[in-house]
């Protein structure tokens, strides 16, 4: 497989584009993980609410258990203290809700920050690179076939070259019809140059 062009300018542009794509992907992943860790710091108040609610609930449950032993008013006092325990449970639930919301927000922000550049690269850069690799590999294969390959490359050059260039080279049409080897090699060279390959 042919991954890079033979011609220096085009090869340099391809290497720069590949490095740019790699740097963009690495930066997107770094940014996504950094944003995720920063947003996850917002869950601290929720963790505090969970701890406070759990502690409050434990305190009221312990007090309610001890209140059962108080003669005459023990049941009523225990019931009142269990109400405080319910408040602690609600406080803990509110903290849990906040932690889940912050965790979801951090996850989706990271996914979006990573996915947008990666999808952009998959839509723009990757198809261009794959098309070059496919065409250049085919060009190298045709070049290795010898005369048969040069015939196909010359035919392709007749189809793809700009008309003004073909019109300036008047011997091309006559040479093509007469199967002139020099003209066929010239056309094949044009096509290989268009693909970024050396003839």
Backbone as CSV, one residue per row, in Angstrom:
resi,resn,N_x,N_y,N_z,CA_x,CA_y,CA_z,C_x,C_y,C_z
1,UNK,0.839,-1.189,0.000,0.000,0.000,0.000,0.881,1.248,0.000
2,UNK,0.407,2.233,-0.682,1.151,3.489,-0.813,0.449,4.544,0.031
3,UNK,1.080,4.945,1.137,0.439,5.874,2.063,0.777,7.332,1.782
4,UNK,1.949,7.574,1.215,2.364,8.951,0.979,2.863,9.116,-0.451
5,UNK,2.729,10.334,-0.940,3.145,10.654,-2.303,4.665,10.634,-2.407
6,UNK,5.147,10.433,-3.635,6.582,10.476,-3.894,7.065,11.919,-4.032
7,UNK,6.199,12.764,-4.532,6.590,14.152,-4.783,6.710,14.886,-3.437
8,UNK,7.835,15.572,-3.195,8.128,16.124,-1.867,7.084,17.095,-1.331
9,UNK,6.599,17.996,-2.175,5.646,19.005,-1.694,4.355,18.340,-1.243
10,UNK,3.859,17.427,-2.062,2.610,16.756,-1.712,2.798,15.842,-0.498
11,UNK,3.935,15.152,-0.433,4.209,14.289,0.717,4.285,15.117,1.994
12,UNK,4.945,16.283,1.931,5.033,17.153,3.102,3.651,17.619,3.539
13,UNK,2.814,17.987,2.571,1.441,18.407,2.902,0.668,17.265,3.552
14,UNK,0.857,16.046,3.059,0.163,14.899,3.646,0.641,14.627,5.070
15,UNK,1.957,14.701,5.287,2.495,14.472,6.632,1.986,15.539,7.589
16,UNK,1.977,16.787,7.147,1.480,17.877,7.994,-0.003,17.669,8.311
17,UNK,-0.782,17.279,7.300,-2.216,17.029,7.525,-2.419,15.868,8.491
18,UNK,-1.637,14.811,8.345,-1.766,13.667,9.256,-1.396,14.058,10.688
19,UNK,-0.303,14.811,10.826,0.087,15.266,12.166,-0.964,16.195,12.763
20,UNK,-1.529,17.055,11.917,-2.595,17.932,12.391,-3.811,17.148,12.855
21,UNK,-4.175,16.111,12.106,-5.311,15.268,12.493,-5.020,14.547,13.802
22,UNK,-3.795,14.039,13.936,-3.419,13.347,15.166,-3.429,14.310,16.358
23,UNK,-2.866,15.502,16.162,-2.855,16.488,17.254,-4.265,16.919,17.633
24,UNK,-5.137,17.077,16.635,-6.526,17.445,16.930,-7.219,16.358,17.737
25,UNK,-7.003,15.093,17.371,-7.617,13.988,18.111,-7.076,13.927,19.544
26,UNK,-5.758,14.073,19.697,-5.161,14.037,21.043,-5.651,15.215,21.882
27,UNK,-5.718,16.399,21.269,-6.197,17.575,22.003,-7.658,17.400,22.411
28,UNK,-8.476,16.846,21.533,-9.890,16.636,21.859,-10.036,15.674,23.032
29,UNK,-9.240,14.602,23.033,-9.310,13.640,24.140,-8.817,14.284,25.424
30,UNK,-7.716,15.041,25.351,-7.219,15.722,26.546,-8.257,16.718,27.083
31,UNK,-8.826,17.518,26.170,-9.812,18.515,26.593,-11.035,17.848,27.208
32,UNK,-11.506,16.763,26.585,-12.672,16.054,27.118,-12.423,15.512,28.510
33,UNK,-11.261,14.899,28.729,-10.972,14.351,30.059,-10.748,15.468,31.083
34,UNK,-10.131,16.571,30.644,-9.912,17.693,31.563,-11.245,18.316,31.980
35,UNK,-12.126,18.538,31.018,-13.451,19.092,31.338,-14.218,18.135,32.238
36,UNK,-14.116,16.840,31.963,-14.802,15.845,32.797,-14.336,15.944,34.246
37,UNK,-13.018,16.010,34.455,-12.520,16.080,35.833,-12.896,17.392,36.507
38,UNK,-12.906,18.495,35.743,-13.288,19.791,36.340,-14.765,19.812,36.727
39,UNK,-15.616,19.278,35.841,-17.054,19.273,36.143,-17.345,18.329,37.307
40,UNK,-16.595,17.237,37.401,-16.834,16.285,38.500,-16.541,16.911,39.871
41,UNK,-15.759,17.997,39.895,-15.518,18.675,41.170,-16.794,19.347,41.691
42,UNK,-17.753,19.569,40.786,-19.013,20.185,41.213,-19.890,19.228,42.014
43,UNK,-19.498,17.969,42.096,-20.304,17.022,42.860,-20.007,17.089,44.356
44,UNK,-19.001,17.876,44.759,-18.633,17.965,46.173,-19.812,18.384,47.064
45,UNK,-20.617,19.404,46.678,-21.759,19.728,47.531,-22.762,18.575,47.650
46,UNK,-22.934,17.840,46.566,-23.844,16.691,46.617,-23.322,15.617,47.549
47,UNK,-22.006,15.375,47.504,-21.423,14.403,48.434,-21.599,14.872,49.877
48,UNK,-21.450,16.193,50.072,-21.660,16.746,51.415,-23.094,16.551,51.886
49,UNK,-24.056,16.751,50.975,-25.462,16.535,51.343,-25.728,15.069,51.689
50,UNK,-25.125,14.165,50.923,-25.310,12.735,51.217,-24.749,12.405,52.593
51,UNK,-23.544,12.900,52.878,-22.934,12.631,54.179,-23.750,13.248,55.312
52,UNK,-24.200,14.497,55.113,-24.997,15.170,56.152,-26.321,14.452,56.363
53,UNK,-26.965,14.079,55.275,-28.245,13.377,55.399,-28.099,12.027,56.074
54,UNK,-27.034,11.298,55.723,-26.794,9.995,56.348,-26.496,10.157,57.841
55,UNK,-25.665,11.152,58.162,-25.362,11.403,59.570,-26.597,11.831,60.355
56,UNK,-27.409,12.714,59.766,-28.632,13.177,60.428,-29.605,12.030,60.650
57,UNK,-29.739,11.204,59.659,-30.642,10.053,59.760,-30.165,9.096,60.853
58,UNK,-28.842,8.838,60.876,-28.307,7.939,61.907,-28.521,8.496,63.308
59,UNK,-28.324,9.814,63.458,-28.504,10.447,64.768,-29.951,10.348,65.232
60,UNK,-30.877,10.679,64.331,-32.293,10.623,64.705,-32.761,9.187,64.935
61,UNK,-32.262,8.230,64.150,-32.650,6.827,64.377,-32.138,6.333,65.714
62,UNK,-30.907,6.706,66.049,-30.342,6.305,67.340,-31.124,6.925,68.495
63,UNK,-31.461,8.207,68.345,-32.238,8.883,69.391,-33.629,8.273,69.505
64,UNK,-34.244,7.908,68.368,-35.574,7.298,68.405,-35.524,5.928,69.083
65,UNK,-34.474,5.169,68.838,-34.346,3.859,69.484,-34.203,4.009,70.997
66,UNK,-33.458,5.020,71.419,-33.301,5.262,72.855,-34.569,5.839,73.479
67,UNK,-35.356,6.578,72.681,-36.580,7.189,73.201,-37.646,6.145,73.486
68,UNK,-37.566,5.012,72.829,-38.546,3.948,73.095,-38.504,3.489,74.552
69,UNK,-37.360,3.632,75.203,-37.207,3.175,76.578,-37.754,4.177,77.592
70,UNK,-38.091,5.393,77.166,-38.616,6.408,78.084,-40.057,6.041,78.432
71,UNK,-40.379,5.935,79.717,-41.756,5.569,80.102,-42.757,6.649,79.707
72,UNK,-43.949,6.238,79.388,-45.127,7.039,79.051,-45.021,7.764,77.701
73,UNK,-44.023,8.540,77.440,-43.923,9.344,76.212,-42.957,8.750,75.201
74,UNK,-42.440,7.575,75.479,-41.408,6.992,74.622,-41.863,6.780,73.184
75,UNK,-43.103,6.239,73.027,-43.586,5.988,71.661,-43.776,7.284,70.878
76,UNK,-44.383,8.291,71.507,-44.620,9.569,70.818,-43.297,10.258,70.495
77,UNK,-42.351,10.192,71.438,-41.058,10.820,71.222,-40.283,10.107,70.095
78,UNK,-40.371,8.779,70.103,-39.686,8.012,69.042,-40.296,8.335,67.686
79,UNK,-41.618,8.479,67.639,-42.286,8.816,66.376,-41.830,10.183,65.869
80,UNK,-41.725,11.149,66.767,-41.287,12.494,66.385,-39.834,12.466,65.890
81,UNK,-39.015,11.669,66.548,-37.615,11.590,66.134,-37.463,10.884,64.781
82,UNK,-38.352,9.935,64.490,-38.301,9.279,63.178,-38.632,10.258,62.053
83,UNK,-39.407,11.312,62.345,-39.688,12.358,61.362,-38.379,13.063,60.981
84,UNK,-37.536,13.321,61.943,-36.223,13.903,61.675,-35.366,12.959,60.843
85,UNK,-35.521,11.662,61.078,-34.788,10.670,60.287,-35.221,10.713,58.824
86,UNK,-36.536,10.917,58.607,-37.038,11.045,57.227,-36.457,12.285,56.541
87,UNK,-36.302,13.365,57.308,-35.692,14.579,56.737,-34.244,14.302,56.327
88,UNK,-33.532,13.530,57.122,-32.164,13.162,56.772,-32.117,12.321,55.495
89,UNK,-33.099,11.434,55.341,-33.164,10.597,54.128,-33.422,11.466,52.898
90,UNK,-34.327,12.453,53.051,-34.604,13.350,51.926,-33.375,14.190,51.572
91,UNK,-32.652,14.623,52.585,-31.429,15.392,52.343,-30.401,14.530,51.599
92,UNK,-30.288,13.292,51.997,-29.365,12.368,51.337,-29.792,12.108,49.893
93,UNK,-31.112,11.972,49.675,-31.619,11.767,48.307,-31.337,12.979,47.422
94,UNK,-31.479,14.178,47.970,-31.185,15.395,47.206,-29.705,15.428,46.815
95,UNK,-28.854,15.047,47.752,-27.429,14.985,47.432,-27.135,13.948,46.358
96,UNK,-27.803,12.799,46.429,-27.610,11.752,45.422,-28.064,12.237,44.050
97,UNK,-29.178,12.965,44.015,-29.676,13.499,42.743,-28.663,14.478,42.148
98,UNK,-28.086,15.337,42.996,-27.104,16.303,42.505,-25.852,15.586,41.986
99,UNK,-25.399,14.568,42.687,-24.206,13.815,42.253,-24.476,13.158,40.901
100,UNK,-25.657,12.555,40.734,-25.992,11.908,39.462,-26.082,12.927,38.326
101,UNK,-26.675,14.097,38.611,-26.789,15.133,37.578,-25.414,15.628,37.149
102,UNK,-24.525,15.866,38.120,-23.180,16.342,37.800,-22.401,15.266,37.036
103,UNK,-22.547,14.005,37.445,-21.853,12.908,36.762,-22.319,12.791,35.317
104,UNK,-23.636,12.872,35.098,-24.166,12.815,33.728,-23.679,13.997,32.893
105,UNK,-23.705,15.190,33.500,-23.244,16.386,32.791,-21.773,16.254,32.396
106,UNK,-20.942,15.790,33.326,-19.513,15.628,33.045,-19.293,14.620,31.926
107,UNK,-20.033,13.520,31.967,-19.881,12.490,30.935,-20.264,13.020,29.559
108,UNK,-21.426,13.654,29.470,-21.892,14.123,28.158,-21.052,15.273,27.616
109,UNK,-20.564,16.133,28.497,-19.668,17.200,28.015,-18.383,16.610,27.451
110,UNK,-17.840,15.601,28.133,-16.620,14.960,27.636,-16.878,14.258,26.308
111,UNK,-18.000,13.548,26.216,-18.329,12.833,24.978,-18.476,13.806,23.815
112,UNK,-19.168,14.921,24.038,-19.388,15.900,22.970,-18.061,16.552,22.547
113,UNK,-17.242,16.920,23.538,-15.967,17.573,23.211,-15.005,16.639,22.479
114,UNK,-15.111,15.352,22.729,-14.266,14.397,22.015,-14.880,14.029,20.672
115,UNK,-16.200,13.846,20.642,-16.860,13.329,19.435,-16.858,14.336,18.282
116,UNK,-17.055,15.613,18.563,-17.165,16.599,17.466,-15.885,16.648,16.624
117,UNK,-14.695,16.800,17.216,-13.490,16.797,16.361,-13.237,15.449,15.683
118,UNK,-13.514,14.352,16.392,-13.276,13.030,15.800,-14.205,12.821,14.610
119,UNK,-15.474,13.186,14.753,-16.420,13.047,13.635,-16.003,13.964,12.482
120,UNK,-15.542,15.166,12.808,-15.051,16.079,11.768,-13.906,15.440,10.981
121,UNK,-12.962,14.810,11.692,-11.851,14.140,11.013,-12.338,12.957,10.180
122,UNK,-13.300,12.221,10.700,-13.823,11.067,9.956,-14.554,11.489,8.690
123,UNK,-15.134,12.690,8.699,-15.890,13.160,7.532,-14.978,13.849,6.518
124,UNK,-13.960,14.562,6.993,-13.139,15.366,6.076,-11.796,14.726,5.758
125,UNK,-10.970,14.532,6.758,-9.592,14.093,6.537,-9.505,12.630,6.099
126,UNK,-10.197,11.741,6.788,-10.041,10.306,6.520,-10.446,9.911,5.102
127,UNK,-11.591,10.371,4.560,-11.920,9.991,3.177,-10.868,10.452,2.159
128,UNK,-10.304,11.637,2.364,-9.263,12.119,1.447,-8.023,11.229,1.504
129,UNK,-7.627,10.856,2.713,-6.446,9.999,2.851,-6.701,8.625,2.253
130,UNK,-7.884,8.059,2.514,-8.193,6.731,1.977,-8.263,6.761,0.450
131,UNK,-8.826,7.841,-0.095,-8.897,7.954,-1.548,-7.494,8.034,-2.151
132,UNK,-6.613,8.816,-1.521,-5.245,8.885,-2.028,-4.574,7.513,-1.968
133,UNK,-4.691,6.833,-0.824,-4.044,5.522,-0.663,-4.550,4.549,-1.720
134,UNK,-5.851,4.548,-1.943,-6.434,3.638,-2.936,-5.920,3.955,-4.339
135,UNK,-5.934,5.226,-4.711,-5.497,5.611,-6.056,-3.995,5.435,-6.242
136,UNK,-3.217,5.833,-5.258,-1.763,5.710,-5.376,-1.342,4.247,-5.416
137,UNK,-1.988,3.414,-4.608,-1.666,1.985,-4.632,-1.992,1.392,-5.994
138,UNK,-3.136,1.781,-6.561,-3.491,1.304,-7.904,-2.496,1.814,-8.941
139,UNK,-2.051,3.070,-8.804,-1.071,3.623,-9.735,0.252,2.880,-9.679
140,UNK,0.713,2.544,-8.478,1.956,1.786,-8.329,1.798,0.397,-8.945
141,UNK,0.639,-0.212,-8.714,0.380,-1.544,-9.276,0.393,-1.497,-10.807
142,UNK,-0.258,-0.495,-11.387,-0.260,-0.374,-12.849,1.141,-0.104,-13.384
143,UNK,1.897,0.682,-12.649,3.266,0.989,-13.071,4.119,-0.284,-13.111
144,UNK,3.889,-1.177,-12.162,4.656,-2.419,-12.115,4.267,-3.398,-13.219
145,UNK,3.088,-3.220,-13.798,2.647,-4.123,-14.863,3.410,-3.917,-16.163
146,UNK,4.073,-2.784,-16.271,4.836,-2.519,-17.494,3.972,-1.867,-18.557
147,UNK,4.091,-2.311,-19.800,3.413,-1.667,-20.933,1.899,-1.664,-20.785
148,UNK,1.329,-2.771,-20.316,-0.131,-2.823,-20.143,-0.588,-1.787,-19.132
149,UNK,0.156,-1.674,-18.054,-0.176,-0.683,-17.037,-0.021,0.733,-17.554
150,UNK,1.046,0.964,-18.340,1.248,2.297,-18.906,0.132,2.657,-19.884
151,UNK,-0.369,1.669,-20.616,-1.508,1.932,-21.513,-2.713,2.437,-20.725
152,UNK,-3.010,1.760,-19.615,-4.157,2.179,-18.796,-3.919,3.539,-18.153
153,UNK,-2.710,3.786,-17.684,-2.396,5.094,-17.106,-2.506,6.194,-18.152
154,UNK,-2.052,5.906,-19.386,-2.146,6.894,-20.466,-3.597,7.177,-20.800
155,UNK,-4.400,6.133,-20.853,-5.834,6.320,-21.123,-6.474,7.167,-20.025
156,UNK,-6.110,6.870,-18.799,-6.644,7.646,-17.665,-6.206,9.103,-17.771
157,UNK,-4.980,9.336,-18.214,-4.485,10.708,-18.363,-5.281,11.450,-19.427
158,UNK,-5.631,10.759,-20.501,-6.441,11.404,-21.553,-7.797,11.844,-21.008
159,UNK,-8.310,11.100,-20.069,-9.630,11.415,-19.502,-9.542,12.489,-18.424
160,UNK,-8.478,12.485,-17.639,-8.425,13.362,-16.463,-7.640,14.654,-16.665
161,UNK,-6.765,14.714,-17.639,-5.954,15.913,-17.825,-6.812,17.078,-18.327
162,UNK,-6.480,18.295,-17.942,-7.220,19.464,-18.436,-7.093,19.571,-19.960
163,UNK,-8.177,19.963,-20.585,-8.190,20.068,-22.048,-7.127,21.030,-22.589
164,UNK,-6.875,22.188,-21.972,-5.819,23.068,-22.503,-4.450,22.379,-22.548
165,UNK,-4.163,21.551,-21.552,-2.874,20.858,-21.558,-2.812,19.858,-22.710
166,UNK,-3.906,19.153,-22.939,-3.938,18.199,-24.057,-3.870,18.927,-25.399
167,UNK,-4.521,20.096,-25.476,-4.530,20.847,-26.736,-3.137,21.384,-27.064
168,UNK,-2.378,21.774,-26.031,-1.025,22.294,-26.262,-0.097,21.199,-26.770
169,UNK,-0.303,19.992,-26.272,0.546,18.868,-26.704,-0.138,18.198,-27.887
170,UNK,0.005,18.770,-29.054,-0.691,18.286,-30.245,-0.326,16.865,-30.633
171,UNK,0.900,16.441,-30.328,1.320,15.095,-30.721,0.656,14.014,-29.888
172,UNK,-0.030,14.404,-28.809,-0.614,13.415,-27.911,-1.699,12.611,-28.609
173,UNK,-2.629,13.301,-29.264,-3.737,12.567,-29.887,-3.249,11.670,-31.017
174,UNK,-2.352,12.214,-31.835,-1.818,11.400,-32.935,-0.988,10.241,-32.384
175,UNK,-0.159,10.519,-31.417,0.675,9.477,-30.824,-0.144,8.414,-30.119
176,UNK,-1.235,8.830,-29.496,-2.110,7.866,-28.811,-2.745,6.924,-29.825
177,UNK,-3.235,7.480,-30.910,-3.880,6.644,-31.936,-2.878,5.680,-32.578
178,UNK,-1.652,6.136,-32.758,-0.628,5.298,-33.396,0.100,4.391,-32.397
179,UNK,-0.317,4.434,-31.117,0.314,3.626,-30.070,1.818,3.914,-29.952
180,UNK,2.160,5.197,-30.059,3.555,5.612,-29.939,4.004,5.412,-28.487
181,UNK,5.022,4.571,-28.225,5.451,4.301,-26.846,5.886,5.554,-26.095
182,UNK,6.518,6.487,-26.788,6.966,7.715,-26.110,5.776,8.541,-25.634
183,UNK,4.749,8.647,-26.468,3.547,9.406,-26.095,2.806,8.698,-24.965
184,UNK,2.708,7.379,-25.048,2.022,6.629,-23.987,2.754,6.811,-22.659
185,UNK,4.078,6.767,-22.687,4.835,6.970,-21.445,4.690,8.397,-20.931
186,UNK,4.600,9.349,-21.847,4.409,10.743,-21.442,3.058,10.907,-20.746
187,UNK,2.009,10.338,-21.358,0.677,10.407,-20.751,0.644,9.672,-19.411
188,UNK,1.275,8.508,-19.359,1.317,7.754,-18.105,2.039,8.550,-17.025
189,UNK,3.121,9.255,-17.413,3.850,10.086,-16.458,2.964,11.208,-15.930
190,UNK,2.184,11.810,-16.830,1.249,12.858,-16.382,0.285,12.311,-15.333
191,UNK,-0.238,11.123,-15.589,-1.204,10.543,-14.652,-0.533,10.200,-13.331
192,UNK,0.659,9.647,-13.390,1.378,9.330,-12.156,1.700,10.601,-11.364
193,UNK,2.055,11.671,-12.070,2.313,12.946,-11.387,1.039,13.478,-10.743
194,UNK,-0.087,13.296,-11.427,-1.371,13.740,-10.858,-1.680,12.964,-9.574
195,UNK,-1.262,11.709,-9.538,-1.484,10.894,-8.343,-0.445,11.160,-7.252
196,UNK,0.590,11.957,-7.582,1.630,12.262,-6.617,2.764,11.264,-6.641
197,UNK,2.851,10.473,-7.698,3.870,9.445,-7.805,4.945,9.851,-8.792
198,UNK,6.112,9.281,-8.613,7.204,9.503,-9.566,7.091,8.479,-10.678
199,UNK,7.311,8.924,-11.902,7.228,8.005,-13.046,8.467,7.156,-13.094
